[in-house]
């Protein structure tokens, strides 16, 4: 299977996917916008790897913007 470029929105979708214990729906557009910059700044190398992205955002929670930190916390981080 040929690899494709993952759009920036997929970076944020990983917030709710993968290793989170709680089965929740995907992030809302507002949640995506709240974390877009932080995810790109701190965790860009984890695009397409939801468990690693979640771990990265949690590990950098103290550095995240207030809005993104609230999203991560609401998603179990």
N, C-alpha and C positions, 0 to 999 in steps of 0.2 A: 504494500500500500504506500502510495506516495505521500510524503509529508507536506502539509500545507501551512501557510503562515497563520498564526493565531491572532485574531483581531484584539485590540486593546480591551474591548468589552469582556472577552474571555478571561482576561486577567482578573477582573473583578468577580466574574461568575465563580471562580475558584474559592471565593470566601465561604460559600455555602456548600461546596461539594467536597467529596473525599472523606476525610477522616473525622469530620464532626459527628459526634455520637447522636445528636438530635437530628432527626429527619425533618428538615424544614424545606419550604419552597426556596427557590433561588432568590438572590438579592433583588430588591426593588431597584428601579432606576435611581431613586434618591440615594440608596445605599451604595450603588455603583459609583455615582458621582462623588460621594463622600470619601471614597477610598481610592479613587483612580490615581491621583497624584502620589499618594503614599505608597501604594502597591508598586508603581513604576519606580519610585525613588529608592525604596528599601528592598524590594523583592522581585525585581524584573527577571532575574535568572530563573525564577520558579514558574514562569508562564506555562500553562498547560500541565502543571503538576499540583493539583489541588491540595494534597496532604502537605507538601513542602511549602506551598504558598500560605496555607493556614498557619503552619508552624512559624514561618517567617514573620507574618503579621503579628502573631501573638508575642514572639520574641522581641519585636520592635515596638510593642504597644506603648511604651513610655515616650517614644519619639513621634508617634502618629498624631495627626491633627485631631482635635476634639471630636469632630464628626465621625471620622474613621474609627477612632478608639471606641466610640459608642457602638458602632456597627459590629466591630470585632467582639466586644463584650456581649452584645445581644445574641451573637452567634456562638457563644460558648467559650470565648477566649478571654 
